[in-house]
Amino acid sequence: MSNNTITVTSPLLPDLGEFNTMLQDIWSRKWITNMGHYHEELEKALAEYLGVEYISLFTNGTLPLITALQALGITKGEVITTPYSFVATSHAIWWNGLKPVFVDIDPNTGNIDPTKIEAAITPNTVAILPVHVYGCPCDVEAIDAIAKRHNLKVIYDAAHAFGVKYKGKSVLEWGDISTLSFHATKVFNTVEGGALVCHSREMKEKIDHLKNFGFEDEVTVVAPGINSKMDEMRSAYGLLNLRQGDAAIAARKHVAEQYVAALKNVKGIKLFPYEIEQTLSLPLSFNWNFAYFPILIDDSYPFRGNTKGALSARDALYEYMKSQNVLGRRYFYPLITDFEPYKDYPSATSANLSVARKIADRVICLPMHHALTDENVQHVLDCIIK
Ligand SMILES: Cc1ncc(COP(=O)(O)O)c(C=O)c1O
């Protein structure tokens, strides 16, 4: 990769001097993992920043998904979910020995289409596992109503939804449990990391046991839990990064504004999800975090490069951008249901998932992060428009 490559994302890094001071403190405490000082501080700080009461730190964003199903006592049955996500969403169902049932997505948002959920419910359905794709909230009210009507649990994969608010409150307040990823590629990162948000002290205690092998106290194991603790170094790093969270989101917004202004009327390009089009001009029911900047390319988009016929207009643009040192990401492509472990489920057919298929075949996420300069953004736009 050349030095002037514009990457699709770039990690938010804390100031090295400040991090070093914290490391010195950790060294002097001689307590480097197992719910230490900085672990406690970060849980408190995140609860406040995100506006939630009960949050548990995890070592990544996949284990809280797996643990959420266990904490809710879901041991058998079917879980309704989306094919349009990172594969970890379905893996969490698989690791619990449950059956994923895939439901198509809303063409305007990429989130699970609530109008199609009820048709997928059977006597074996136990839960719904939607994803707030790109950080845009699902139709949480419709999903809540369906869950109540059918007595189902709801776990939101909110890996992308750090800091997102819906109608003035954290979107993490919806559902029985929400999970976050603090992976290096995310709006807020702890290198690797994640968290689980729940709504009662009892549930948080249960989850804290589950992430520590099931230990309730020194001599009692209450469940076959896993080891998913966040260590002190990453907790301290997270505390420092949290201080720059608002500034990072503001910088992302500035990038989005430039993309929207330049791309909103380009033939063959649809800004997606629809909120991107509205975010900058209309008051929204939610505060977005600008986690990604996805666009959809259809075949009326003028073809880039010299591989016409061999590639779709989307793939040609993707390859052309690469040739100009701009790395987009076809996210989410392929669909989860294209992968070997999931492709043979009855709900994995293209006929059942036609919207997801179409979007996966057209999407490119443009470079989006806090450190992009106006010049970088212009170079990305030149690849697309010139
Ligand atoms: C939607 C979604 N769910 C789950 C995960 C898994 O998170 P992690 O990589 O922190 O385990 C990711 C990470 O990319 C994700 O995007």
The ligand as a Gaussian input file, in Angstrom:
#p B3LYP/6-31G(d) Opt

LIG

0 1
 C      -22.441000      -5.408000      12.629000
 C      -21.275000      -6.005000      13.357000
 N      -21.519000      -6.921000      14.310000
 C      -20.518000      -7.475000      15.019000
 C      -19.207000      -7.141000      14.790000
 C      -18.122000      -7.833000      15.551000
 O      -17.363000      -6.968000      16.300000
 P      -15.842000      -7.307000      16.677000
 O      -15.047000      -7.237000      15.424000
 O      -15.485000      -6.232000      17.648000
 O      -15.839000      -8.664000      17.297000
 C      -18.899000      -6.194000      13.811000
 C      -17.492000      -5.810000      13.559000
 O      -17.085000      -5.436000      12.507000
 C      -19.959000      -5.606000      13.066000
 O      -19.728000      -4.703000      12.111000

